Amino acid sequence: MTTDFLFPKIADCSYVSCYCEENVWKLCEQVKRTRPEELGTCYAVFVSNEGRTVPLWRQKAGRGDDQVVIWDYHVFFMHNPSPNRCLVFDLDTTLPFPTYFHKYVTETFRSDLALRPEHHRFFRVIPADTYLIEFSSDRRHMRRPDGSWIKPPPSYPPILSNTNMHCLGDFICMSAGKGPGAVYSLSEFVHNFYKSPNMVAQHNRSYGDNLKVSKPDEFDLLIHLEFPDNNRIIVKPDPRRPGNVTLDMTKVMEAIRDSEHHRPIYEQLQKLVNGKNMLLEDRLQNWLQGLVTQALNKIGNQIEVNKTISKLTYKKCGPAHTIFVTGPYKYSVDFVPGIKLVAAQSVLAGDQKKHFGNSTHWDAIPKPLKPPQPDNNSFRASYYVAEHELIKDKANLKNAVRLLKKFRDAKQNLSNLKSYYIKTVFLWEVTKRDPRYWQSPLHEIFIEMMSKLANALKLTPGKGKLQFFWDPKLDMIADLSSTQRAEMFNCVVKSLYRFHRAEGNFTDDIRNNMRSSFSTQTKHLTNRSTTY
């Protein structure tokens, strides 16, 4: 473990045996004094039950090889600075100080399944600032009937609040709705405070933005990848490749190196980085490809739903891991992995940082280079959440995007016009225009956005560009050949001429031209109507 903790040394902490509630109060007080910005992420946790008989393992007062003891209650300090980082500081444990949450819970409480119900553990979790204000104890519970001490008390005066001489019982009580904080069973406690290194699926791209125009047979899912201590990843812009970032895993590896619980993750991470601990796109993708292949092999490359079997075929294409499903229904799912990063790790500057807004996270996508390169440490920065916020609630904006995509799908010459290129045109315009603009008639927005697209595709005079919204130094269509751009430009400009003619002169001939501009079929055109 690193030494970047609230209490680097156990010797620096106030401690008196059998006064765990006061020891934890002193830890809270120390945080308030030395690290006040962290107080809101700290908790005092009481462990007890109705019969006040709770078994705990790995305790200094415990007996036998397992160091088990039965307390009437116990109190420890918890620091939960981020969703996937939680540390326990227990001054009475034989485990390291601190210990990662999952290791502490696993070794200290084990499981309730092997215990009688009267020994099941419950947890009252109290925010540190609340504990400092409301806790009060005159230490009466540590006196015998004759007034002598069961265990010697701390040398400092009792901790007393302004409103109560002794309220320890309210903290030990595990009745929900009574006392400060929240009460959890063991399983609920783990569920609320343990976040494993995970993969979380999120609808991405067209479906997530409600921009899909074709039948629902292609789906995109962004798979969030998070490492333990994920916030310690050092993110920097890749100076060689605009729009990309590098991920330095040094501090993550230092934080989990000595954790027994995270040992498998640490060993795997060692295989995914280079000598400078930079995460490598190709090694990460190869590892994920192996996992997908193993998973499909285990289920025989098929799934059964309602007693109907569908075959599964796997293909790796770009950053996506695509599963093709063949059966009563045919569809495909693109699983796109992304390292989930928080706002504080963003490398955006200037206007782009402003447009990121209040988004909580973004992603680093392991997108292979063209041509693929071994030991590639460059990841494409993706800001889907921020983009979603920028384009939502903009009246006809999404309708115009859908219409432009429908137009693209009807033209063979526009096969290289990716959906994200279209979205990028609109992202730039969203930041330049008054929000009321998107209330304009749909055909006016559509024609103007077509003009913007044509300007990006033009070759002369002056070569156009389609700049990546989050890093304008990247021209997203720079890799297209002059022939490809010319074909796309001519197709768009020719159609623009038709659309301008149609605005004030909607003859039968122009009506048929409009239909052909948006139809992906070459027959029965006269039986279909298209509005724009």
MINUVO-963893 format. One line per 5 residues: their letters; for each residue x, y, z of N, C-alpha, C. Coordinates in steps of 0.2 Angstrom, whole numbers. Atoms other than C-alpha are relative to their C-alpha. Example, Ala and Ser with C-alpha at 12.3 -4.5 7.8 and 13.67 -1.06 7.14 Angstrom:
! MINUVO-963893
as	4 -6 0 62 -22 39 4 6 0  -4 -6 -1 68 -5 36 -4 5 3
***
This chain:
! MINUVO-963893
mttdf	4 -6 0 0 0 0 4 6 0  -4 -6 -1 5 18 -2 -1 3 6  1 -3 -6 7 30 12 -5 6 -1  5 -5 1 -6 42 5 -6 -1 3  6 2 -3 -18 39 18 -2 6 6
lfpki	1 -5 -5 -27 50 32 4 -1 6  -4 1 -5 -17 42 45 6 -5 -2  -6 4 3 0 36 38 3 -5 6  -3 5 -5 6 28 55 -5 -1 6  5 2 -6 -5 19 68 3 3 6
adcsy	-3 -3 -6 7 26 81 -2 7 1  3 -7 0 0 43 77 -7 1 2  7 -1 -2 -17 39 82 -1 -1 8  2 1 -7 -25 40 99 -3 -6 1  3 7 -1 -29 23 106 0 -2 7
vscyc	1 3 -6 -35 15 122 -4 -6 0  4 6 1 -40 -3 123 -7 0 3  7 0 -2 -59 -6 125 -4 6 0  3 -6 1 -63 11 121 -1 2 -8  -1 -1 7 -65 9 102 -5 6 -2
eenvw	5 -6 2 -80 22 101 4 6 1  -4 -6 -1 -68 35 108 6 1 -5  -5 0 5 -54 30 97 -2 2 -7  2 -2 6 -64 32 82 -2 7 0  2 -7 -1 -71 49 88 7 4 -1
klceq	-6 -3 0 -53 54 90 3 0 -8  -2 0 7 -49 49 72 -4 5 -4  5 -5 4 -64 59 65 3 7 2  -3 -7 -2 -57 74 75 6 1 -3  -6 -1 3 -40 72 68 -1 2 -8
vkrtr	1 -2 7 -47 72 50 -3 7 0  3 -6 0 -57 87 54 5 6 1  -6 -5 -1 -41 96 60 5 0 -5  -5 0 5 -29 90 47 -2 -1 -7  2 1 7 -39 85 32 -7 2 -1
peelg	8 -1 0 -56 94 33 -3 -1 -6  3 1 7 -59 92 14 -2 -7 0  2 7 1 -60 73 17 -5 -2 5  5 2 -5 -72 73 32 -6 -3 -3  6 2 3 -87 71 21 0 -7 -3
tcyav	-1 7 2 -80 54 15 2 -5 5  -2 4 -6 -77 47 32 -6 -2 4  5 3 -4 -88 36 43 2 -3 7  -1 4 -6 -89 29 61 -5 -6 -1  4 6 2 -96 11 59 0 -4 7
fvsne	2 4 -5 -104 2 74 -2 -7 -2  2 7 1 -106 -17 74 -3 -3 6  3 3 -5 -118 -25 85 -6 -4 -2  7 3 1 -135 -34 86 -4 0 6  5 -1 -6 -150 -36 97 3 -3 6
grtvp	-2 3 -6 -142 -48 109 7 2 2  -7 -2 -1 -125 -39 108 5 -5 1  -5 5 0 -115 -54 104 2 -1 -7  -2 0 7 -105 -52 88 7 -3 -1  -6 3 1 -91 -63 83 4 4 -5
lwrqk	-4 -3 5 -76 -55 74 7 -4 0  -6 4 1 -60 -63 68 5 5 -1  -6 -4 1 -42 -56 66 0 6 5  0 -5 -5 -44 -46 82 6 -1 5  -6 1 -5 -29 -42 94 -2 -3 7
agrgd	2 3 -6 -40 -48 109 -3 -7 -2  3 7 2 -45 -64 99 4 -5 3  -3 6 -2 -40 -82 103 1 -4 -5  -1 5 5 -33 -96 93 3 3 -6  -3 -2 6 -26 -96 76 -4 5 -4
dqvvi	5 -5 4 -41 -86 69 -1 6 4  1 -6 -4 -40 -73 83 -7 2 0  7 -1 0 -59 -74 85 -2 3 7  3 -2 -6 -68 -64 99 -7 2 -1  7 -3 1 -86 -60 103 0 6 4
wdyhv	1 -7 -3 -89 -42 107 -8 1 1  7 -2 0 -105 -34 113 -1 5 -5  0 -4 6 -101 -21 100 7 2 -2  -7 -2 2 -86 -14 90 -1 6 -4  0 -6 4 -82 2 81 6 1 -4
ffmhn	-6 -2 4 -70 6 67 -2 6 -5  1 -6 4 -67 20 55 1 -2 -7  0 2 7 -70 20 37 1 6 -5  -1 -5 5 -64 31 22 -2 -2 -7  3 2 7 -74 30 6 1 6 -5
pspnr	-1 -6 4 -66 44 -5 -3 0 -7  3 0 7 -73 37 -22 -4 -7 0  4 6 1 -85 24 -28 4 -7 0  -3 6 0 -72 11 -30 6 -1 4  -6 0 -5 -60 15 -16 -3 1 7
clvfd	3 0 -7 -65 11 2 5 -3 5  -6 2 -5 -52 9 17 -3 0 7  2 0 -7 -55 3 34 6 1 5  -5 -1 -5 -45 9 49 -2 -3 7  2 4 -6 -47 -3 64 6 0 4
ldttl	-6 0 -5 -35 0 79 0 -6 4  0 6 -4 -40 -17 86 1 -6 -4  -1 6 4 -37 -28 71 7 -2 -1  -6 2 1 -22 -38 67 2 0 -8  -1 -1 8 -24 -34 48 4 6 0
pfpty	-4 -6 2 -14 -20 40 -4 6 2  3 -6 -2 -18 -2 45 2 5 -5  7 3 1 -28 2 34 0 -6 -4  1 6 4 -35 -12 25 -6 1 -5  6 -1 5 -46 -12 9 -6 -3 3
fhkyv	7 2 -3 -64 -14 13 -1 -7 -1  2 7 1 -67 -31 5 4 -5 4  -4 4 -4 -52 -39 13 -2 0 7  2 -1 -7 -57 -32 30 -6 -4 2  7 3 -1 -75 -38 29 1 -7 -1
tetfr	-1 7 1 -70 -55 22 3 -3 6  -4 4 -6 -57 -59 36 -3 2 7  3 -1 -6 -66 -50 50 -7 -2 2  7 2 -1 -84 -54 48 -2 -7 -4  1 6 3 -83 -69 36 -7 0 -3
sdlal	7 0 2 -101 -74 33 -5 -1 5  5 1 -5 -117 -74 42 -4 -7 -1  4 6 2 -123 -90 33 2 -6 5  -3 5 -4 -112 -101 45 -2 1 8  1 -2 -7 -118 -92 61 -8 -1 2
rpehh	7 0 -2 -134 -94 71 -3 8 0  3 -7 2 -146 -79 68 1 5 6  -1 -5 -6 -143 -72 86 7 3 -1  -7 -3 1 -125 -69 80 1 4 -6  -1 -3 6 -128 -61 64 2 8 2
rffrv	-3 -7 -2 -119 -44 63 -4 5 -4  4 -6 3 -128 -27 59 5 6 1  -5 -5 0 -119 -11 55 -4 7 0  3 -7 0 -124 7 60 6 5 -3  -5 -4 3 -114 19 48 -2 7 1
ipadt	1 -7 -2 -113 37 54 5 4 -4  -5 -5 3 -105 51 44 4 3 5  -5 -2 -5 -90 57 53 -2 7 3  2 -6 -3 -96 75 55 -6 0 5  5 1 -5 -112 69 63 2 -3 6
ylief	-2 4 -5 -103 57 74 4 5 5  -3 -5 -4 -92 72 80 -5 4 4  5 -4 -3 -107 82 85 -5 -4 5  5 3 -4 -119 69 92 2 -5 5  -3 5 -5 -108 56 101 1 3 7
ssdrr	-1 -2 -7 -108 58 120 1 -6 4  -1 6 -5 -101 46 133 3 2 6  -3 -1 -7 -98 48 152 4 -6 2  -4 6 -2 -90 31 152 -3 -4 5  3 3 -6 -103 24 164 0 -8 -2
hmrrp	0 7 2 -103 7 154 6 -3 2  -7 3 -2 -85 4 159 1 0 7  -1 0 -8 -88 5 178 -4 -6 3  4 5 -4 -93 -9 190 -5 3 4  5 -3 -5 -107 -7 202 3 4 6
dgswi	-3 -4 -5 -94 -1 215 3 6 -2  -3 -7 3 -88 13 203 7 -1 -2  -6 1 3 -72 5 199 0 -1 -7  0 1 7 -66 4 181 1 -7 -2  -2 6 3 -67 -12 171 6 0 -4
kppps	-7 -1 4 -53 -6 160 1 8 1  -2 -7 -1 -43 10 163 -2 5 -6  3 -5 5 -51 25 154 6 4 -3  -5 -5 3 -42 37 142 2 6 5  -2 -5 -5 -32 51 151 -4 7 -1
yppil	3 -6 2 -42 65 142 -7 -1 3  7 0 -3 -59 70 149 -5 -3 -5  5 3 4 -75 61 143 -2 5 -6  3 -4 6 -82 66 126 -8 1 1  7 -2 -2 -98 75 130 -3 5 -5
sntnm	3 -5 5 -110 84 118 -4 5 4  3 -5 -4 -120 99 123 -7 -2 2  7 2 -1 -137 90 123 -1 -7 4  1 7 -3 -133 73 131 6 -2 3  -6 2 -4 -122 66 144 2 -7 -2
hclgd	-2 7 2 -122 48 138 -5 -3 -5  5 3 6 -130 42 121 3 -6 -3  -3 6 4 -119 27 117 -5 -5 -2  5 6 1 -134 15 118 -3 2 -7  4 -2 6 -142 25 103 4 -2 -6
ficms	-5 2 6 -126 21 92 0 -8 0  -1 7 0 -125 3 98 -7 -4 -3  7 2 2 -144 0 95 0 -1 -8  0 1 7 -147 -8 78 -7 -1 -3  7 -1 2 -165 -4 76 -1 5 -6
agkgp	0 -5 5 -168 5 59 -5 5 2  5 -6 -2 -176 22 61 2 3 7  -2 -3 -6 -168 25 78 7 1 0  -7 -1 0 -152 33 81 3 3 -6  -3 -3 6 -140 42 69 2 -5 -5
gavys	-3 4 6 -134 36 52 -5 -5 -3  4 5 3 -141 21 43 3 -7 2  -1 7 -2 -142 2 48 0 -5 -5  0 5 5 -137 -12 37 1 -7 3  -2 7 -1 -136 -31 37 7 0 -3
lsefv	-7 1 2 -119 -38 33 0 0 -8  0 0 7 -124 -41 15 -2 7 -3  2 -6 2 -132 -24 13 6 5 1  -6 -4 -2 -116 -16 21 5 -1 -6  -5 2 5 -105 -25 8 -3 3 -7
hnfyk	3 -3 7 -117 -20 -7 1 7 0  -1 -7 0 -116 -2 -2 7 3 0  -6 -3 -1 -98 0 1 6 -4 -4  -5 4 4 -89 -13 -10 -1 1 -7  1 0 7 -87 -9 -28 6 -4 -3
spnmv	-5 4 3 -77 -23 -37 3 3 -6  -2 -1 6 -66 -20 -52 -5 -2 -5  6 2 3 -81 -20 -64 0 2 -8  2 -2 7 -88 -20 -82 -7 2 0  7 -3 0 -104 -9 -83 -2 2 -7
aqhnr	3 -1 7 -114 -9 -99 -4 6 0  4 -6 1 -121 7 -105 -1 1 -8  2 -1 7 -131 10 -121 5 6 -3  -5 -5 3 -119 20 -133 -3 2 -7  1 -2 7 -120 30 -149 -8 1 -1
sygdn	6 -1 3 -136 30 -159 -6 -1 5  6 2 -4 -148 21 -147 0 4 7  -1 -4 -7 -141 30 -131 -3 7 -1  2 -7 2 -145 47 -140 -6 0 -3  6 0 4 -161 41 -148 0 3 -7
lkvsk	-1 -2 7 -154 44 -165 0 -5 -5  0 6 5 -156 27 -173 -6 1 -5  5 -1 5 -165 27 -190 -1 -6 -3  1 7 3 -163 9 -196 -4 -5 5  3 5 -5 -172 -6 -189 4 -2 5
pdefd	-4 2 -6 -166 -12 -172 3 -7 -1  -4 7 0 -154 -26 -177 7 1 1  -7 -2 -2 -138 -17 -172 0 4 6  0 -4 -6 -134 -12 -155 7 1 2  -7 -2 -2 -119 -3 -147 -1 0 8
llihl	-1 0 -8 -114 -6 -128 7 2 2  -7 -2 -2 -100 4 -120 1 -4 7  -2 4 -6 -92 -8 -107 5 4 4  -4 -4 -4 -85 3 -93 5 -5 4  -5 4 -4 -69 -5 -86 3 5 6
efpdn	-3 -4 -5 -63 1 -69 5 -5 4  -5 3 -4 -47 -4 -59 -1 2 7  0 -3 -7 -45 -3 -40 4 6 0  -3 -6 0 -40 14 -36 1 3 -7  0 -2 6 -45 19 -53 2 8 -1
nriiv	-1 -7 0 -44 38 -49 8 2 0  -7 -1 -1 -25 36 -47 3 -1 -7  -3 0 7 -23 33 -66 2 7 -2  -2 -6 2 -12 47 -72 -1 1 -8  3 -1 7 -20 54 -89 4 6 -3
kpdpr	-3 -5 3 -10 64 -101 -2 0 -7  2 0 7 -14 70 -119 6 -3 -3  -5 3 4 -4 60 -132 2 5 -5  -3 -5 4 7 73 -140 0 -2 -8  -1 3 7 9 62 -156 -7 0 -3
rpgnv	7 2 3 -10 59 -159 -5 5 3  6 -4 -3 -23 73 -156 -6 -4 1  6 4 -1 -39 67 -148 2 -6 4  -2 6 -4 -29 53 -139 3 2 7  -3 -1 -7 -23 51 -121 4 -6 1
tldmt	-4 5 -3 -10 40 -112 -2 -1 7  2 1 -7 -14 31 -96 6 -4 4  -5 2 -4 0 29 -83 -3 -4 6  3 4 -5 -4 15 -71 4 -1 6  -4 1 -5 10 17 -59 -3 1 7
kvmea	2 -1 -7 1 24 -44 -6 -5 2  5 6 -2 -13 11 -46 3 -6 2  -3 6 -2 -1 -3 -46 4 1 7  -3 0 -6 8 4 -31 -5 0 6  5 0 -5 -8 6 -22 -3 -7 2
irdse	3 7 0 -14 -13 -25 6 -5 1  -6 5 0 4 -21 -25 0 -5 6  0 4 -6 3 -27 -7 -7 -2 3  7 2 -2 -16 -31 -6 -1 -7 -3  1 7 1 -19 -50 -5 -6 0 -5
hhrpi	7 1 4 -37 -47 -12 1 2 -7  -1 -3 7 -31 -37 -27 6 -4 -4  -6 3 3 -16 -49 -31 -1 -2 -7  1 2 7 -24 -57 -46 -1 6 -5  0 -6 4 -28 -40 -53 7 3 -1
yeqlq	-6 -3 1 -11 -33 -50 5 -5 -5  -4 5 5 -3 -49 -59 -2 1 -7  2 -1 7 -14 -46 -74 2 6 -2  -2 -6 2 -11 -28 -74 7 1 -2  -7 0 2 8 -31 -75 1 -3 -7
klvng	0 2 7 4 -40 -92 -2 5 -5  3 -4 5 -5 -26 -99 3 7 0  -4 -6 0 8 -12 -96 7 -1 -3  -7 0 2 25 -8 -103 5 1 5  -5 -1 -5 41 -5 -94 -1 6 4
knmll	1 -6 -4 35 12 -89 -7 0 3  7 1 -3 18 6 -83 -5 3 -4  5 -3 4 9 13 -97 -5 -5 -3  5 5 2 -7 4 -101 0 -1 -8  -1 1 7 -6 -4 -119 -7 -2 -3
edrlq	6 1 3 -21 -4 -130 0 -7 -3  0 7 3 -16 -20 -140 0 -6 5  0 5 -5 -12 -30 -124 -7 -1 3  7 0 -3 -29 -25 -116 -5 -3 -5  5 3 5 -39 -29 -132 2 -8 -1
nwlqg	-1 7 1 -30 -46 -134 -2 -4 6  2 3 -6 -34 -50 -116 -8 -1 0  7 0 0 -52 -45 -118 -3 -5 -5  2 5 5 -53 -55 -134 0 -7 2  -1 6 -3 -47 -70 -125 -6 -2 5
lvtqa	5 1 -5 -60 -68 -111 -7 -1 -4  6 1 4 -74 -66 -124 0 -7 -3  -1 7 3 -68 -82 -133 -2 -5 5  1 5 -5 -67 -92 -117 -8 0 2  7 0 -2 -85 -86 -112 -4 -3 -5
lnkig	4 3 6 -92 -91 -129 1 -7 0  -1 7 1 -84 -108 -129 -3 -3 6  3 3 -6 -91 -111 -111 -7 -2 -1  8 1 2 -109 -109 -118 -1 -3 -6  1 3 7 -106 -118 -134 -1 4 -6
nqiev	2 -5 5 -107 -102 -144 -7 0 -2  8 0 1 -126 -102 -142 -3 2 6  4 -2 -6 -139 -95 -131 -7 -3 -1  7 2 1 -156 -102 -127 -5 4 4  5 -4 -3 -171 -91 -124 -7 -3 -1
nktis	7 3 1 -189 -98 -121 1 -6 -4  -1 7 3 -182 -115 -127 1 1 -8  -2 -1 6 -176 -107 -143 7 1 0  -7 -1 0 -158 -108 -148 2 4 -5  -3 -4 5 -148 -95 -157 7 -1 0
kltyk	-8 0 0 -130 -96 -163 3 6 1  -4 -6 -1 -117 -84 -158 7 0 -4  -6 -1 3 -103 -78 -169 4 6 2  -4 -6 -3 -89 -67 -163 5 2 -5  -5 -3 5 -78 -55 -173 2 6 4
kcgpa	-3 -6 -3 -66 -42 -167 1 5 -6  -1 -6 5 -67 -25 -177 1 6 3  -1 -7 -3 -59 -9 -172 1 -1 7  0 1 -7 -61 -6 -154 -6 -5 3  6 3 -2 -77 -16 -154 1 -8 0
htifv	0 8 0 -80 -35 -149 -8 -1 -2  7 0 3 -95 -39 -160 -3 -7 1  3 7 -1 -107 -54 -156 -6 0 -5  5 1 5 -118 -59 -171 -5 -6 2  5 5 -2 -134 -68 -166 -4 -2 -5
tgpyk	3 3 5 -142 -80 -178 -5 -5 3  5 5 -3 -159 -88 -174 -7 3 -3  6 -3 2 -177 -83 -175 0 8 -1  -1 -7 1 -171 -65 -174 8 1 -1  -6 -1 2 -155 -59 -182 2 7 2
ysvdf	-2 -6 -2 -145 -45 -174 7 0 2  -7 0 -3 -128 -40 -168 1 5 5  -1 -5 -5 -121 -31 -153 8 1 0  -7 -2 0 -105 -21 -153 2 2 8  -2 -1 -7 -97 -22 -135 7 4 -1
vpgik	-5 -4 1 -85 -7 -135 3 2 7  -3 -1 -7 -73 -7 -119 3 7 0  -3 -7 -2 -68 10 -111 2 0 7  -2 -1 -7 -58 14 -96 -4 6 3  4 -5 -2 -70 24 -86 4 5 5
lvaaq	-4 -4 -4 -62 40 -79 -4 6 2  4 -5 -3 -68 54 -68 2 7 -3  -1 -7 3 -70 73 -72 7 3 1  -6 -3 -3 -54 77 -62 6 -3 -5  -5 3 4 -44 66 -74 0 2 -7
svlag	1 -2 7 -50 75 -90 6 5 -2  -6 -4 3 -36 83 -101 -3 6 -4  3 -6 4 -48 96 -109 2 7 3  -2 -7 -2 -44 114 -109 -5 5 -4  3 -5 3 -52 130 -114 -8 -1 -1
dqkkh	8 0 1 -70 130 -122 -2 -8 0  2 7 0 -69 111 -123 -2 -2 7  1 1 -7 -68 110 -104 -6 3 2  6 -3 -1 -82 122 -103 -6 -4 -2  6 4 3 -93 111 -114 -1 -7 3
fgnst	1 6 -4 -89 96 -103 -5 0 5  5 -1 -4 -100 104 -91 1 -3 7  0 3 -7 -105 95 -75 0 -8 -1  -1 7 1 -102 78 -83 5 -3 6  -4 3 -6 -95 66 -69 5 -5 -3
hwdai	-5 5 3 -85 54 -81 1 1 -7  -1 1 7 -78 51 -98 4 -7 -1  -3 7 1 -69 36 -106 6 1 -5  -5 1 4 -53 31 -114 -1 -6 -4  1 6 4 -56 19 -128 6 -3 -3
pkplk	-6 4 4 -43 6 -134 -2 -1 -7  1 0 7 -45 10 -152 6 -1 -4  -6 1 4 -32 2 -163 2 5 -5  -2 -5 5 -21 13 -174 -1 -3 -7  0 2 7 -21 12 -193 6 2 -3
ppqpd	0 7 -1 -11 2 -197 1 -2 7  -1 2 -7 -11 -8 -180 7 0 2  -7 0 -2 5 -6 -170 0 -3 7  0 4 -7 11 -17 -156 3 5 5  -2 -4 -6 14 -10 -139 -3 8 -1
nnsfr	3 -7 1 2 5 -143 -3 2 7  3 -3 -7 -1 16 -127 -4 6 -1  5 -6 2 -13 28 -136 -7 -2 0  7 2 -1 -31 28 -131 -4 6 -3  4 -5 3 -45 38 -140 -5 3 6
asyyv	4 -4 -5 -54 51 -128 -7 0 -2  7 0 2 -73 49 -128 -4 3 5  4 -4 -5 -85 61 -120 -7 -1 -1  7 2 2 -102 52 -124 -5 4 5  5 -3 -5 -110 58 -107 -1 8 -2
aehel	1 -7 1 -106 76 -111 -3 2 -6  3 -1 7 -111 75 -129 -8 -1 1  7 1 -1 -128 68 -123 -3 6 3  3 -6 -4 -131 83 -112 0 6 -5  0 -6 4 -126 95 -126 -6 0 -5
ikdka	5 1 5 -138 88 -139 -7 -1 2  7 2 -2 -153 84 -128 -4 7 1  5 -5 -1 -169 95 -127 2 6 -5  -2 -5 5 -164 104 -143 -5 0 -6  5 0 5 -181 103 -152 1 -4 -6
nlkna	-1 4 6 -178 98 -170 7 -2 -2  -7 3 1 -159 94 -168 0 -7 -2  -1 7 1 -161 76 -166 -4 -3 -7  3 2 6 -174 75 -180 4 1 -6  -4 -2 6 -162 84 -192 6 -6 0
vrllk	-5 5 0 -148 71 -187 -3 -6 -3  3 7 2 -160 56 -190 -1 1 -8  1 -1 7 -164 64 -207 6 0 -4  -7 1 3 -146 66 -212 3 -7 0  -2 7 0 -142 49 -207 -4 -5 -5
kfrda	4 4 4 -157 42 -217 3 2 -7  -3 -2 6 -150 52 -232 6 -3 -2  -6 3 0 -133 45 -229 -1 -8 -2  1 7 1 -140 27 -229 -2 -1 -7  3 1 7 -148 30 -246 5 1 -5
kqnls	-5 -2 5 -132 35 -255 6 -4 1  -6 4 0 -118 23 -259 6 4 0  -6 -4 0 -106 37 -261 2 3 7  -1 -2 -7 -108 41 -243 1 -5 5  -1 6 -4 -104 24 -236 6 2 5
nlksy	-6 -2 -4 -88 32 -228 -2 5 5  2 -5 -4 -98 45 -219 -3 -3 7  2 3 -6 -99 38 -201 -5 4 4  5 -3 -4 -113 42 -189 3 6 4  -3 -5 -5 -101 51 -177 2 6 -4
yiktv	-2 -6 4 -95 62 -191 -6 5 -1  6 -4 0 -113 68 -193 -2 3 7  1 -3 -7 -115 70 -174 5 6 1  -5 -5 -1 -99 80 -174 -2 7 -3  2 -6 4 -106 93 -187 -5 4 5
flwev	5 -3 -4 -121 96 -175 3 2 7  -3 -2 -6 -110 97 -159 3 7 -1  -3 -6 2 -100 111 -167 -6 6 0  5 -5 1 -116 120 -171 -4 2 6  3 -1 -7 -124 118 -154 3 5 4
tkrdp	-3 -5 -4 -111 128 -146 1 7 -3  0 -7 4 -112 142 -159 -6 3 0  6 -2 1 -130 144 -160 -5 1 6  5 -1 -5 -144 151 -149 -5 -6 0  4 6 -1 -154 137 -142 -7 0 -4
rywqs	7 -1 4 -170 144 -151 1 -2 -7  -1 2 7 -162 140 -168 -3 -7 -1  3 7 2 -167 122 -166 -7 -1 0  7 0 1 -185 127 -165 -2 2 -7  2 -2 6 -184 132 -183 -3 -6 -4
plhei	3 6 4 -193 121 -197 6 -5 -1  -5 5 1 -184 105 -199 3 0 -6  -3 0 6 -181 107 -217 6 5 -1  -5 -5 0 -172 123 -214 7 -2 4  -6 3 -4 -160 115 -201 3 -5 -4
fiemm	-3 5 4 -157 100 -212 4 3 -6  -4 -3 6 -152 110 -227 6 4 2  -5 -3 -2 -141 121 -217 6 -4 3  -5 5 -2 -132 106 -209 3 -3 -5  -3 3 6 -130 98 -226 5 5 -3
sklan	-5 -4 3 -121 114 -231 7 0 4  -6 0 -4 -109 113 -216 4 -6 -1  -3 6 1 -106 95 -220 4 1 -7  -3 -1 6 -102 100 -238 7 4 0  -6 -4 -1 -89 113 -232 5 -4 3
alklt	-5 4 -3 -80 100 -222 3 -5 -5  -2 4 5 -79 89 -237 4 3 -6  -3 -3 6 -73 101 -250 7 -1 -1  -7 0 1 -56 100 -258 3 6 -2  -2 -7 2 -55 117 -266 -6 5 0
pgkgk	-6 -3 -1 -54 131 -264 2 0 8  -1 1 -7 -45 127 -247 -3 -6 2  3 7 -2 -47 109 -241 -4 1 7  4 0 -6 -61 107 -228 3 -5 5  -2 4 -6 -59 99 -211 -7 -2 4
lqffw	6 2 -5 -71 90 -199 4 -1 6  -4 0 -6 -62 94 -183 -4 -4 6  3 4 -6 -65 82 -168 -2 6 5  3 -5 -4 -76 92 -156 4 1 6  -4 0 -6 -65 88 -141 7 2 0
dpkld	-7 -2 2 -48 92 -149 0 2 -7  0 -3 7 -49 103 -164 6 -2 -4  -6 1 4 -31 98 -169 -1 -6 -4  1 7 3 -38 81 -175 -5 1 -6  5 0 6 -46 81 -193 -3 -7 -1
miadl	3 7 0 -58 66 -192 0 -3 -7  0 3 7 -58 64 -211 6 1 -4  -6 -1 4 -40 67 -215 2 -6 -3  -2 6 3 -38 49 -219 -4 -2 -6  4 2 6 -51 49 -233 5 2 -6
sstqr	-4 -2 7 -43 49 -251 -4 6 -3  3 -6 3 -46 64 -262 -6 -3 -4  5 3 4 -57 52 -273 -6 -1 4  6 2 -5 -68 47 -258 -3 7 2  3 -6 -2 -70 65 -253 -4 4 -5
aemfn	3 -3 6 -74 71 -270 -7 -3 -2  7 3 1 -88 58 -272 -5 2 5  4 -2 -6 -95 62 -255 -2 8 -1  1 -7 0 -94 81 -258 -5 1 -6  4 -1 6 -102 80 -276 -7 -3 2
cvvks	6 3 -2 -116 69 -269 -4 5 5  3 -5 -4 -120 81 -255 -2 6 -3  1 -7 4 -119 97 -266 -6 -1 -5  5 1 5 -130 89 -279 -7 -1 3  6 1 -3 -143 84 -267 -2 7 4
lyrfh	1 -6 -2 -142 101 -259 -4 5 -5  3 -4 5 -147 109 -275 -7 -2 -1  7 2 0 -162 98 -276 -4 2 6  3 -2 -6 -167 102 -258 -2 8 0  2 -7 1 -166 121 -262 -5 1 -5
raegn	6 -1 5 -177 119 -277 -6 -2 3  7 3 -3 -190 109 -267 -3 5 5  3 -4 -5 -192 123 -254 -6 4 -2  6 -4 2 -203 134 -265 -3 -3 -6  3 2 7 -207 123 -280 -1 -8 0
ftddi	1 7 -1 -213 106 -275 -4 -4 -5  3 3 6 -217 98 -292 0 -7 1  -1 7 0 -220 80 -295 7 -3 -1  -7 2 1 -203 78 -302 5 1 6  -4 -1 -6 -195 86 -287 -2 -5 6
rnnmr	2 5 -5 -206 75 -276 3 -7 0  -3 7 1 -199 59 -284 7 1 2  -7 -1 -2 -181 66 -282 1 0 7  -1 0 -7 -184 69 -264 -1 -7 3  1 7 -3 -191 51 -261 7 -4 -2
ssfst	-6 4 1 -176 44 -270 6 2 4  -6 -2 -4 -164 54 -259 0 -3 7  0 3 -7 -170 46 -243 -2 -8 0  2 7 1 -175 28 -250 6 -4 -1  -5 5 0 -164 13 -247 -2 -5 -5
qtkhl	2 5 5 -174 4 -260 -1 3 -7  0 -3 7 -174 6 -279 -7 -2 -3  6 1 3 -192 0 -282 -6 2 4  6 -2 -4 -210 5 -277 1 7 3  -1 -6 -3 -204 22 -274 -6 5 0
tnrst	6 -5 1 -220 30 -280 -6 -2 5  4 1 -5 -229 21 -266 2 2 7  -3 -2 -7 -219 29 -252 0 7 0  0 -7 -1 -220 46 -245 6 2 5  -6 -2 -5 -205 55 -236 -1 8 1
ty	1 -7 -3 -207 71 -226 7 2 2  -7 -2 -3 -192 82 -221 -1 7 3
***
